[in-house]
Amino acid sequence: MKDHENIPDPSTWILFSDEDLLVVNKPPGLLSIPDGYQRDLPHLTQTLSPFVGKLWIVHRLDRETSGVMLLARSAEAHRILNEAFRQRALKKQYHCLAAPVPEWDFQDLSLPLRVNADRAHRTRVDFEKGKAARTLVRVLRRGSSFCLLECELHSGYTHQIRAHLYHAGLGILGDSLYRPKALTLTESSLSAPRTMLHAYEIRFAHPRTHFEMAFQAPYPPDFESKLAAL
């Protein structure tokens, strides 16, 4: 069965809605924008628009990544929120399940990144050609074979968290593209149905009122189930 056949009722994703914006908890397996090759695959605005009307995409999450997303409901809100993203005025925190379990509790991964840096189209740390990037990583919970991490973004490059963790010798469960060589594929406790990355929280100023807003997205069932094994 394909991922999109398991997508839950869109009305249950909505965390907040007003005339300017919509905040949702995107389920894993759903595209943020239309696929360039398979145009029939469902995507976020196509799925939500019948419930809430016209929407503008402000930022994206990878197909397998779940969690909080912010969408605009007017062209003006879209313009303001895009500018806020450009200026890094929005704060985002992600949670992920990763291995191996590090000895440290906190790391400031201020490491330059180059997007599409190899034949596998991965983002890689590159001290010569990379651009400044920063991810703050905290260990929230430890298990015997994997852990729960909080990753706070201070830049916004494609696959930034995955690339920074990979350079630090860590891999997100279910992620075969950024899996360190030292991480065995045979350990059943490290298996996962998808990349176990979840956009947990977003903080931003409302485009009309300028009030500070913060939203947290509950974990989806597959993430919650794997976390319970910790």
C-alpha positions as CSV (number, residue, x, y, z in Angstrom):
1,M,0.0,0.0,0.0
2,K,1.3,3.4,-0.9
3,D,2.0,6.1,1.7
4,H,-0.7,8.5,0.4
5,E,-3.4,5.7,0.8
6,N,-2.9,6.0,4.5
7,I,-3.1,9.8,4.8
8,P,-5.6,10.6,7.6
9,D,-8.6,13.0,7.3
10,P,-7.2,16.4,6.5
11,S,-9.6,18.2,8.9
12,T,-7.8,16.5,11.8
13,W,-4.4,18.0,10.9
14,I,-5.4,21.6,11.5
15,L,-3.7,23.2,14.5
16,F,-4.8,26.8,13.9
17,S,-6.7,28.8,11.2
18,D,-7.7,32.4,10.7
19,E,-8.2,34.7,7.6
20,D,-4.4,35.0,7.1
21,L,-2.8,31.7,7.8
22,L,-3.2,28.0,8.4
23,V,-1.0,25.9,10.7
24,V,-1.2,22.1,10.2
25,N,0.5,18.9,11.3
26,K,1.5,17.3,8.0
27,P,1.4,13.5,8.0
28,P,4.3,11.5,6.7
29,G,4.1,10.3,3.1
30,L,2.4,13.5,1.8
31,L,4.3,15.9,-0.6
32,S,4.5,19.6,0.3
33,I,4.4,20.6,-3.4
34,P,3.4,18.7,-6.6
35,D,5.9,16.1,-7.8
36,G,7.7,17.1,-10.9
37,Y,7.4,13.6,-12.5
38,Q,4.3,12.0,-11.0
39,R,1.8,14.8,-11.2
40,D,-1.0,12.6,-9.9
41,L,0.5,12.2,-6.4
42,P,-1.4,14.1,-3.8
43,H,0.2,17.1,-2.2
44,L,-0.5,19.5,0.7
45,T,-2.5,22.3,-0.9
46,Q,-4.4,20.0,-3.2
47,T,-5.5,17.9,-0.2
48,L,-6.3,20.8,2.1
49,S,-7.9,23.4,-0.3
50,P,-11.3,21.6,-0.5
51,F,-11.6,22.2,3.3
52,V,-10.2,25.7,3.7
53,G,-10.0,27.4,0.3
54,K,-7.0,28.7,-1.6
55,L,-3.6,28.3,0.0
56,W,0.0,29.6,-0.6
57,I,3.0,27.4,0.4
58,V,5.4,29.3,2.7
59,H,8.0,26.5,3.4
60,R,8.3,22.8,2.7
61,L,8.9,19.5,4.5
62,D,10.3,16.4,2.8
63,R,7.7,13.9,1.9
64,E,8.7,11.5,4.7
65,T,9.0,14.2,7.3
66,S,6.0,14.8,9.5
67,G,5.1,17.8,11.6
68,V,4.1,21.5,11.8
69,M,3.8,23.5,8.6
70,L,2.7,27.1,8.1
71,L,0.6,28.1,5.0
72,A,-0.7,31.5,3.9
73,R,-4.4,32.1,3.1
74,S,-3.8,35.4,1.3
75,A,-1.2,36.8,-1.1
76,E,-0.3,39.5,1.4
77,A,0.2,37.1,4.2
78,H,2.3,34.9,1.9
79,R,4.5,37.9,1.0
80,I,5.1,38.8,4.7
81,L,5.7,35.2,5.8
82,N,8.1,34.6,2.9
83,E,10.1,37.7,4.0
84,A,10.2,36.5,7.6
85,F,11.6,33.2,6.4
86,R,14.2,35.0,4.3
87,Q,15.3,37.0,7.3
88,R,15.3,33.8,9.5
89,A,12.8,35.5,11.8
90,L,10.9,32.2,12.2
91,K,12.2,29.6,14.7
92,K,11.9,25.9,14.0
93,Q,12.6,22.9,16.1
94,Y,12.6,19.3,14.9
95,H,12.7,16.0,16.8
96,C,14.2,12.9,15.4
97,L,15.2,9.4,16.5
98,A,18.8,8.8,15.8
99,A,21.7,6.4,16.4
100,P,24.2,5.7,17.7
101,V,23.6,7.3,21.1
102,P,26.2,10.1,21.5
103,E,28.2,10.7,24.7
104,W,27.5,14.4,24.6
105,D,24.3,16.1,25.7
106,F,24.5,19.2,23.4
107,Q,26.3,20.1,20.2
108,D,26.5,23.4,18.2
109,L,26.9,22.2,14.7
110,S,28.0,25.4,13.0
111,L,29.3,23.7,9.8
112,P,29.2,25.0,6.2
113,L,27.0,23.0,3.9
114,R,26.9,22.5,0.1
115,V,23.6,21.3,-1.4
116,N,23.7,18.6,-4.1
117,A,27.3,17.9,-3.3
118,D,27.7,14.4,-4.6
119,R,26.3,11.8,-7.1
120,A,23.6,10.9,-4.6
121,H,22.5,14.6,-4.5
122,R,23.2,14.8,-0.8
123,T,23.9,18.0,1.1
124,R,27.4,17.7,2.6
125,V,29.6,19.6,5.0
126,D,32.1,21.4,2.8
127,F,34.6,23.8,4.4
128,E,35.8,25.2,1.1
129,K,32.6,25.6,-1.0
130,G,29.9,25.4,1.6
131,K,27.7,28.2,2.9
132,A,27.3,29.0,6.6
133,A,24.8,26.8,8.4
134,R,24.0,26.1,12.0
135,T,22.0,23.4,13.9
136,L,21.8,23.2,17.7
137,V,21.3,19.6,18.8
138,R,20.2,18.4,22.2
139,V,19.7,14.8,23.5
140,L,16.2,14.6,25.0
141,R,16.1,10.9,25.8
142,R,18.5,8.0,25.6
143,G,17.9,4.4,24.9
144,S,20.3,1.4,24.5
145,S,20.6,1.7,20.7
146,F,19.0,5.0,19.7
147,C,18.0,8.4,21.2
148,L,15.5,11.2,20.8
149,L,17.2,14.5,19.6
150,E,15.9,18.0,19.4
151,C,17.4,20.0,16.5
152,E,17.0,23.8,16.4
153,L,17.6,25.3,12.9
154,H,19.4,28.6,12.6
155,S,19.6,28.3,8.8
156,G,17.4,26.5,6.2
157,Y,19.3,24.3,3.7
158,T,17.9,21.2,2.1
159,H,18.5,18.2,4.3
160,Q,20.4,20.4,6.8
161,I,19.6,18.3,9.9
162,R,20.4,15.0,8.1
163,A,23.7,16.4,6.7
164,H,24.9,17.9,10.0
165,L,24.0,14.7,12.0
166,Y,25.7,12.6,9.3
167,H,28.9,14.6,9.7
168,A,28.7,14.1,13.4
169,G,28.5,10.3,12.9
170,L,24.8,10.0,13.6
171,G,22.0,8.7,11.4
172,I,18.2,9.2,11.6
173,L,16.3,5.9,11.9
174,G,14.8,4.9,8.5
175,D,17.1,7.2,6.6
176,S,19.2,5.2,4.1
177,L,20.7,8.2,2.3
178,Y,22.5,9.8,5.3
179,R,23.4,6.6,7.2
180,P,26.9,6.5,8.6
181,K,29.0,3.5,7.6
182,A,29.5,2.5,11.2
183,L,25.7,2.1,11.7
184,T,24.8,-1.5,11.1
185,L,21.7,-2.2,9.0
186,T,21.1,-5.6,10.7
187,E,20.0,-4.3,14.1
188,S,16.2,-4.6,14.2
189,S,15.9,-1.9,16.9
190,L,17.1,0.6,14.3
191,S,14.6,-0.3,11.6
192,A,11.8,2.2,10.8
193,P,9.2,2.6,8.1
194,R,10.4,6.0,7.1
195,T,12.9,8.7,8.1
196,M,12.0,9.4,11.7
197,L,12.2,13.2,11.5
198,H,9.3,15.4,12.8
199,A,8.9,19.2,12.7
200,Y,7.9,19.6,16.3
201,E,7.6,23.4,16.8
202,I,7.4,26.7,14.9
203,R,7.5,30.2,16.3
204,F,6.7,33.4,14.3
205,A,5.0,36.7,14.4
206,H,1.5,36.8,13.0
207,P,1.6,38.6,9.6
208,R,-1.3,41.0,10.5
209,T,-1.3,41.4,14.3
210,H,2.5,40.8,14.8
211,F,1.7,38.9,17.9
212,E,4.2,36.1,18.7
213,M,2.8,32.7,18.0
214,A,4.1,29.2,18.7
215,F,2.7,25.8,17.7
216,Q,3.7,22.3,18.5
217,A,2.7,19.3,16.5
218,P,2.0,15.9,18.2
219,Y,4.0,13.0,17.0
220,P,2.3,10.7,14.3
221,P,1.6,7.1,15.3
222,D,4.7,5.6,13.7
223,F,7.0,8.0,15.5
224,E,5.1,7.5,18.8
225,S,5.3,3.8,18.5
226,K,9.1,3.8,17.8
227,L,9.7,6.3,20.6
228,A,7.8,3.9,23.0
229,A,10.5,1.3,22.4
230,L,13.1,3.7,23.8
